[in-house]
Amino acid sequence: METKLEQAIDNAERLEQKFNKVVHEADEHGDLIRNEDGTIRLKKQWKTEAVDRQGRKHNPKVHGDKPTLDSDGFLQVKRRRESKPITSTNRTEAFVNKYKEDGYAYYVMNEDGGRMEQFTQNEWEPVVTKDGQATMNVGQARSPNTRAVLMKKPLEWHEADQEKKVAIVNEDLKSKIAPKEDEGQYRATEDSPLR
């Protein structure tokens, strides 16, 4: 049962509602019919006829137990609960979070063909637990025994490396898009100004 406050809020919303021929009553000329309180009169069967903006009829999972109308006379879609979707935390994130410490950057590396040596030369070190290196199985059908090792590096070193990487990429991009002075550049002259 609705409280007086809920009824007052519902009435205020209905006063501001736009006419929707699916749920609101109109006379034979197509003019809307108002209730004594100024709200647009709803059809007797509006709950079964109302649709949301996508054209869906009332569904308790989507619209809530009691159908309510928005300011345009469509069924109001209820917000999803605030929890994150199940897919927001994947296996790799959970693996990293299990061993994460402040002040370090982490990377999950497949231990294929000499990658460990390559990473350790670039100042990464494996995360070591009391049971040995932190690893997880990442194998799939074609290579079922592939393992991943969790690597870490001090955060300030990692950020400095990333800045260098960005600078190199930007310099490379700049060299590729910079106009070449000696080949094919159009210049304005007195005889032929650029348009």
Secondary structure, 3 states (H helix, E strand, C coil): CCCHHHHHHHHHHHHCCCCCCCCECECCCCCECECCCCCECECCCHHHHCCCCCCCCCCHHHHCCCCCECCCCCECCCCCCCCCCHHHCCHHHHHHHHHCCCCEEEEEEECCCCHHHHHHHCCCEECEECCEECEEECCCCCCCCCEEEEEEEEHHHHHHHHHHHHHHHHHHHHHHHCCCCCCCCCCCCCCCCCC
